[in-house]
Amino acid sequence: MDNETKSLESIVNNNLNGRDLDEFNRIYYGRKNHHEVPIKDSSTAAAKEADFEIAAYAFPAKKEQTRPPRIVKVGIIQHSIAAPTDRPINEQKKAIFDKVKKIIDVAGQEGVNILCFQELWNMPFAFCTREKQPWCEFAESAEDGPTTRFLRELAIKYAMVIVSSILERDEKHAEILWNTAVVISDTGNVIGKHRKNHIPRVGDFNESNYYMEGNTGHPVFATRYGKIAVNICFGRHHVLNWLMFGQNGAEIVFNPSATIAAEAGSEYMWNIEARNAAITNCYYTAAINRVGFEEFPNEFTSADGKPAHKDLGLFYGSSYFSGPDGVRCPGLSRTKDGLLISVMDLNQNRQMKDRRCYYMTQRLDMYVDSLKKVLDLEFQPQVIHENDKTK
């Protein structure tokens, strides 16, 4: 990946300085000062040895007279796969576990309270191949599969809530597959799970060959550190998906994703969607993407008339946090594994609700009525033409 751009930040920092850099930061990120949080020397050394990036930023709130600060330290991990995709399934999975454990250990060392991975972090994103074998063999139980067992021990060790996106094998219902986020408590117990609400049918991302739309609604998980939700990947394109997590009381919404920089990719949208959701719904968001190229044994086509190929293109990382005020931090690299930490004050959520009144002015009753009409088979769009008698 030597020819790939490292990050948007690298372009900016290499070409701007002084007042120009301050103004870019103010206009693009929402503040001149990124509020960088110091990293322990031991963490920096461990990250260097394991070859991953580490950074931390604060999202403070205004001091209140009647409520103490609600500080929570949140981490997100982006990474590439760790073994060739033609290796045995268990070997591929163990290689990822071994790689990511080093990053989790650093997160624990830094006192991270809640940690989230990218979408389907424990496997290659093989759904582009449309092959059922061997990729369905990565599926496992959400409650007691090997990935959950692996993470339970670390959750207990570091008193950390962990959000783990996996390919779930639903053993109670005909062993069908789901794209599922498992939420593991700091006690090691599984608090619950959420299944992906919106399944893409776009080029190589035709995932309905493997699993369909989820059936868990919009759950919010009440953890020791705050109320969290998971909007899995393609759900970020659906504003009502974000909205419902907010209506159910989410304070932090994670968006574990797998998205590419190719022509049919989403990179130009990536920096907007989770940030817009944070603004509109007055909660924190975390956008997490995987990294690197993943080459598969057999060629596949993208139904676009172009030649068959063996990889999707670059998964461009660039994971980041946004606050409810719309301020965001610099993203991680486009090309390198990384741990990004946010020290956030959850009091800012209510402060933004009070300041901007988005919930008070959102008119849910009006939209419920309008959407009921849209769903009617006899629906007539509300369009007024110049010569209509009644306007």
C-alpha positions in Angstrom: 0.0 0.0 0.0 3.0 2.3 -0.4 1.3 4.2 -3.3 -1.8 4.9 -1.2 -2.5 8.2 0.5 -1.9 7.7 4.2 -4.7 10.0 5.4 -6.6 13.2 4.7 -4.7 14.6 7.8 -1.4 13.8 6.2 -2.3 15.9 3.2 -3.5 18.8 5.3 -0.5 18.8 7.7 2.0 18.6 4.9 0.5 21.6 3.1 -0.9 23.9 5.7 0.5 25.6 8.8 -0.1 28.6 11.0 -3.3 30.5 10.6 -4.3 28.5 7.5 -4.1 25.2 9.4 -6.1 26.7 12.3 -8.8 27.9 10.0 -9.0 24.5 8.2 -9.3 22.8 11.6 -12.0 25.2 12.7 -14.0 24.9 9.6 -13.6 21.2 8.9 -13.2 19.6 12.3 -15.2 22.2 14.3 -12.3 23.4 16.5 -8.8 24.7 16.1 -7.4 22.5 18.9 -7.9 18.8 18.5 -7.7 18.3 22.3 -5.1 15.6 22.0 -4.9 13.3 25.1 -1.4 12.0 26.1 -0.6 8.4 25.5 1.5 6.4 27.9 5.0 5.7 26.8 4.5 2.0 27.3 1.5 2.1 25.0 3.4 4.1 22.3 6.2 1.5 22.5 3.7 -1.4 22.2 2.0 0.2 19.3 5.3 0.7 17.5 6.4 -2.9 18.1 3.1 -4.3 16.9 3.0 -1.8 14.0 -0.3 0.0 14.7 -1.2 3.6 15.0 -2.5 5.0 18.3 -4.1 8.4 19.1 -6.5 9.9 21.6 -8.7 13.0 21.7 -11.0 14.6 24.3 -14.6 15.8 23.8 -15.3 17.9 26.8 -18.6 19.3 27.9 -19.4 22.6 29.7 -19.2 22.3 33.5 -22.7 22.0 35.1 -23.8 23.1 38.6 -26.2 20.1 39.3 -24.5 17.2 37.5 -20.9 16.0 37.8 -19.1 15.2 34.5 -19.8 11.8 33.0 -16.4 10.9 31.6 -16.1 7.7 29.6 -13.1 6.5 27.7 -14.1 4.8 24.4 -11.8 3.0 22.0 -12.2 1.8 18.4 -10.0 -0.6 16.5 -9.4 -0.9 12.8 -7.2 -3.6 11.3 -6.4 -5.7 8.3 -6.7 -9.5 8.1 -3.7 -11.4 9.3 -3.4 -14.5 7.1 -4.0 -15.3 3.4 -7.6 -16.2 2.6 -6.7 -19.6 1.3 -5.5 -20.7 4.7 -7.7 -22.9 7.0 -10.5 -21.1 8.7 -9.3 -21.6 12.2 -5.8 -20.5 11.2 -7.1 -17.3 9.7 -9.3 -16.6 12.8 -6.5 -17.3 15.2 -4.1 -15.0 13.3 -6.6 -12.1 13.7 -7.1 -12.9 17.4 -3.3 -12.9 18.0 -2.9 -9.6 16.1 -5.9 -7.8 17.7 -5.2 -9.0 21.2 -2.0 -6.8 21.2 -4.2 -3.8 20.4 -6.8 -4.7 23.0 -4.1 -5.0 25.6 -2.9 -1.5 24.8 -6.6 -0.2 25.0 -6.8 -1.9 28.5 -3.5 -0.3 29.5 -4.9 3.1 28.5 -8.1 2.5 30.6 -10.6 2.2 27.8 -14.1 1.6 29.2 -15.9 0.6 25.9 -14.2 -0.9 22.9 -15.7 -1.6 19.4 -14.3 -3.4 16.4 -15.0 -3.0 12.7 -17.7 -5.0 11.0 -17.1 -8.8 11.0 -13.6 -8.1 12.4 -12.7 -11.8 12.9 -12.8 -12.8 9.2 -12.1 -11.5 5.7 -15.1 -9.7 4.1 -15.7 -12.6 1.7 -19.3 -12.0 0.7 -18.2 -10.4 -2.6 -17.3 -13.9 -3.8 -20.8 -15.2 -3.4 -19.3 -18.6 -2.5 -20.8 -20.4 0.4 -17.8 -22.5 1.2 -15.6 -22.0 3.1 -16.8 -18.6 4.2 -20.0 -19.8 6.0 -17.7 -21.8 8.3 -16.6 -18.5 10.0 -20.2 -18.3 11.5 -20.5 -19.0 15.2 -22.8 -18.6 18.2 -23.2 -15.0 19.4 -23.6 -16.2 23.0 -20.8 -18.8 23.4 -18.8 -19.0 20.2 -15.0 -18.9 20.1 -14.9 -15.1 19.4 -17.2 -14.3 22.4 -15.2 -16.6 24.7 -12.0 -15.0 23.6 -13.3 -11.5 24.3 -15.0 -12.4 27.6 -11.7 -13.0 29.3 -10.4 -9.6 28.1 -13.6 -7.8 29.1 -13.2 -9.1 32.6 -9.5 -8.5 32.8 -9.8 -4.8 31.8 -13.3 -4.1 33.1 -14.2 -3.2 29.6 -17.4 -3.4 27.6 -16.7 -4.9 24.2 -18.8 -4.6 21.0 -18.0 -7.5 18.6 -19.4 -7.7 15.1 -19.5 -11.4 13.9 -21.2 -13.7 11.4 -23.7 -15.4 13.7 -25.0 -18.9 13.3 -28.5 -18.9 14.9 -28.5 -22.4 16.4 -32.0 -22.0 17.8 -33.6 -21.1 14.4 -32.6 -23.6 11.7 -28.9 -22.5 11.9 -29.4 -19.5 9.6 -26.9 -16.7 9.4 -27.0 -13.1 10.6 -24.7 -10.2 10.6 -24.6 -9.5 14.3 -23.0 -7.2 16.9 -22.5 -8.9 20.3 -22.3 -6.6 23.3 -20.2 -8.1 26.1 -20.3 -6.5 29.6 -17.3 -5.6 31.7 -18.4 -8.6 33.8 -17.9 -10.9 30.9 -21.6 -11.6 30.4 -23.3 -11.1 27.0 -25.7 -8.2 27.6 -27.4 -8.8 24.2 -27.0 -8.6 20.5 -28.2 -6.6 17.5 -28.6 -7.8 13.9 -27.9 -5.6 11.0 -31.1 -3.8 9.9 -30.2 -2.8 6.3 -28.5 -5.3 3.9 -26.8 -3.9 0.8 -27.4 -5.1 -2.7 -24.8 -3.0 -4.4 -22.2 -4.6 -6.7 -19.8 -6.7 -4.7 -21.7 -5.9 -1.5 -24.7 -8.2 -2.3 -24.7 -9.6 1.2 -28.2 -11.1 1.0 -26.6 -14.2 -0.5 -25.6 -15.0 3.1 -28.0 -13.2 5.5 -31.1 -11.1 5.4 -32.3 -8.0 7.3 -32.1 -8.3 11.1 -35.1 -8.8 13.4 -33.9 -7.1 16.6 -35.2 -3.6 16.1 -33.1 -0.8 17.5 -31.9 -1.9 20.9 -29.9 0.3 23.2 -27.6 -1.5 25.7 -27.4 0.0 29.2 -23.8 -0.6 30.3 -21.9 0.5 33.4 -20.4 3.3 31.4 -23.4 4.6 29.4 -26.1 3.6 26.9 -24.7 2.4 23.6 -26.1 1.2 20.3 -24.7 -0.4 17.1 -25.7 0.8 13.6 -24.0 -1.8 11.5 -22.3 -0.7 8.2 -25.0 -0.1 5.5 -27.4 1.2 8.2 -25.4 4.5 8.2 -27.1 5.4 4.9 -30.5 5.2 6.5 -31.4 8.3 8.6 -34.3 6.6 10.3 -32.0 3.9 11.6 -29.9 6.5 13.3 -33.0 8.3 14.6 -34.5 5.2 16.3 -31.3 4.5 18.3 -31.6 8.1 19.6 -35.3 7.7 20.4 -34.4 4.7 22.5 -31.9 6.7 24.5 -28.5 5.9 23.0 -25.7 8.1 24.2 -23.0 6.5 21.9 -23.7 4.8 18.6 -21.1 2.7 16.9 -21.0 2.2 13.2 -18.8 -0.9 12.5 -18.2 -1.0 8.8 -16.5 -2.6 5.8 -16.3 -0.1 3.0 -13.9 0.6 0.1 -12.3 3.4 -1.8 -12.9 2.0 -5.3 -15.1 3.8 -7.9 -18.2 2.3 -6.5 -17.1 2.9 -2.9 -18.1 5.4 -0.2 -15.0 7.3 0.8 -16.4 10.7 -0.1 -19.4 10.0 2.1 -17.6 8.4 5.0 -16.6 11.6 6.7 -20.1 13.0 6.6 -22.6 10.3 7.5 -21.7 9.4 11.1 -21.0 13.1 11.8 -24.4 14.1 10.5 -26.0 11.5 12.7 -24.2 12.8 15.8 -25.5 16.3 15.1 -29.1 15.4 14.3 -29.5 13.0 17.1 -27.4 14.7 19.8 -25.3 11.7 20.7 -21.7 10.6 20.1 -20.9 8.4 17.1 -17.9 6.2 16.2 -17.3 5.2 12.6 -15.0 2.2 12.2 -13.7 0.7 9.0 -11.3 -2.1 8.2 -8.0 -1.7 6.4 -6.1 -3.1 3.5 -6.7 -5.3 0.4 -8.2 -8.8 0.8 -7.4 -11.2 -2.1 -9.5 -14.3 -2.5 -8.5 -17.6 -4.2 -11.1 -17.4 -7.0 -12.0 -14.5 -9.3 -15.4 -12.9 -9.1 -17.3 -10.3 -11.1 -19.1 -7.2 -9.9 -22.0 -7.3 -12.4 -20.7 -4.1 -14.0 -19.3 -5.5 -17.2 -15.7 -5.1 -16.0 -13.2 -8.0 -15.9 -13.3 -10.5 -13.0 -10.9 -9.8 -10.1 -9.8 -11.3 -6.8 -10.2 -8.4 -4.4 -12.7 -5.7 -3.6 -10.2 -2.8 -3.6 -8.8 -0.9 -0.6 -10.6 -0.9 2.7 -9.6 2.6 3.6 -9.7 2.7 7.4 -10.1 6.4 8.4 -12.0 5.6 11.6 -13.1 8.6 13.7 -15.3 9.9 16.5 -17.9 12.7 16.3 -19.5 14.6 19.2 -23.2 15.7 19.5 -22.1 19.2 18.7 -20.8 18.1 15.3 -17.1 18.4 16.3 -15.0 15.5 15.1 -11.5 14.3 15.7 -8.8 13.4 13.1 -9.2 10.0 11.7 -6.9 7.0 11.8 -4.8 6.1 8.8 -6.2 4.9 5.5 -3.6 2.1 5.3 -2.6 1.0 8.8 -4.0 -0.8 11.8 -4.9 1.5 14.6 -6.5 2.2 18.0 -8.3 5.5 18.4 -9.4 6.6 21.8 -12.0 9.3 22.8 -12.3 10.7 26.3 -15.9 12.0 26.1 -18.2 13.7 28.6 -21.7 12.3 28.0 -23.2 15.4 29.6 -22.6 17.1 26.3 -25.6 15.1 24.8 -28.2 16.8 26.9 -26.4 20.1 26.6 -26.8 19.9 22.8 -30.5 18.9 23.1 -31.1 21.9 25.3 -29.2 24.2 23.0 -30.4 23.1 19.6 -33.9 21.8 20.4 -33.8 19.2 17.7 -35.8 16.7 19.6 -38.4 19.3 20.7 -38.9 20.5 17.1 -38.7 17.2 15.2 -42.4 16.7 14.7 -42.6 13.0 14.9 -46.4 13.0 14.8 -46.4 14.8 11.5 -44.0 12.3 9.9 -45.8 9.3 11.3 -48.9 10.5 9.6 -47.1 11.2 6.4 -45.3 7.9 6.3 -48.6 6.0 6.9 -49.9 7.7 3.7 -46.8 6.7 1.8 -47.3 3.1 2.7 -50.9 3.1 1.5 -51.3 1.2 -1.9 -53.4 4.2 -3.1 -50.7 6.8 -2.1 -50.6 10.0 -4.2 -47.5 12.1 -3.8 -48.1 15.6 -2.6 -47.1 17.5 -5.8 -48.6 20.8 -6.8 -48.5 21.9 -10.4 -48.8 25.4 -11.8 -52.3 25.0 -13.2 -53.9 23.1 -10.4 -57.1 24.7 -9.3 -56.5 24.1 -5.6 -53.1 24.9 -4.1 
